[in-house]
Amino acid sequence: MLDVEKIRQDFPMLNGTTMHGKPLIYFDNGATTLKPQCVIDAVCDYLTNYSGNAHRGDYDLSHDVDTRFEHTRDLVAKLINCDRKEVVYTYGSTDSLNLVAFGYGALHLQKDDEVLLTVAEHASNTLPWFEVCQQTGSVINYIDLDNEGRLTIENVKKAITDKTKIISIAQVTNVLGYDGPIKEICKLAHDRGIIVCVDGAQSVPHQSVDVKDLDVDFLAFSGHKMCGPTGVGILYGKYDLLQETSPTRLGGGSNSRYNSCGSVKLKNAPTKFEAGTPNIEGVIGLGAAIEYLMQIGMDNIHEQELKLRAYAIKKMQELDNLEIYNPNGQGAIAFNIKGVFSQDAASLFNTYGIAVRAGQHCAKILDEFLNVSQTLRVSFYFYNTFDEIDQFIEVCKKGDDFLYAFFG
Ligand code: PMP
């Protein structure tokens, strides 16, 4: 059982007030999470006390930076159970997924090869593949979701053909929040020589993810969705696959030599992908975030969030003015207040200091499945409370009475 009251003390934004003079109830953790003081301190410490470049200098300061910058790689490796050389620093999930699509996909896909996605994917796991397929003459196919919006192994089996080369799917989707059967999918795919790229943006922050146990080929995630800074993310790749992946950015730091004739010798993975000065404070802040999360325990975090979700669903189902699209998911809750445009509803929540998301949530083809163009989304993190959910429910009850709330 987490001591949530104690945990909340770690987050300055949970101890202030919003622009509306009310305490912040932050239910948009799928978009980004709040930052604990230890992360803020780690970033400030770097900026204040040792802000040299990484892997560039031969002086003490530079050594300090390198040590802490590389320490994050060890922490990531521990978090997801891989080797440190399989951890690539990127600028976020989007950047990681683009690297897989353009660095691996563009090199290995041929005309008429097939890439499998679902309509529940985030734009960052869709648009890079659209582009790479167009460039290589390969084809996107979609794995059907079941009638609740889940990804099932049966439907993956049905979608695979002898032309399928890559499956790229979210472990937990950002609107429907279902946890896909990744381990089974990897087994099925690998038996047929298919590569599996997993978008872990909504899973790694919330649960234990063991890449060896799942046997995923690539895993992408973002620092800012797990208490870390923005502008930093991770691409995990099996080492052999990383060696077969081309960097999509070239420049300083990634090569061991080159000459005026254009002959270039790149360093091995992961260094070959990390050209240019990286987001050093981001990487160091991410390290502090991972230490913080591991101290709380990923299983404890997951358990707490499932309890919050179950509580919210139960309360929401007691109201007859809500349409809930994924009562049985495990991540975000997608819903609408009947008859109310989602953005109007989000504004109503905002007046009570409650941050919820409205719209399409960067999953713009999901409406083809949901048959609704916009939804509200609440997404919890371990620092949320049952009391916050009660306050949220009170605002849900106001429902289409929102005009009264604004002007009444
Ligand atoms: N995939 C999923 C499932 C996401 O939820 C997000 C962020 N909303 C992304 C990818 C992209 O993450 P980022 O914006 O940090 O690159």
Boltz pocket constraint, residues with backbone or C-beta under 6 A from the ligand:
constraints:
  - pocket:
      binder: B
      contacts: [[A, 30], [A, 31], [A, 91], [A, 92], [A, 93], [A, 94], [A, 95], [A, 122], [A, 124], [A, 125], [A, 170], [A, 172], [A, 173], [A, 174], [A, 199], [A, 201], [A, 202], [A, 222], [A, 361], [A, 362]]
      max_distance: 6.0
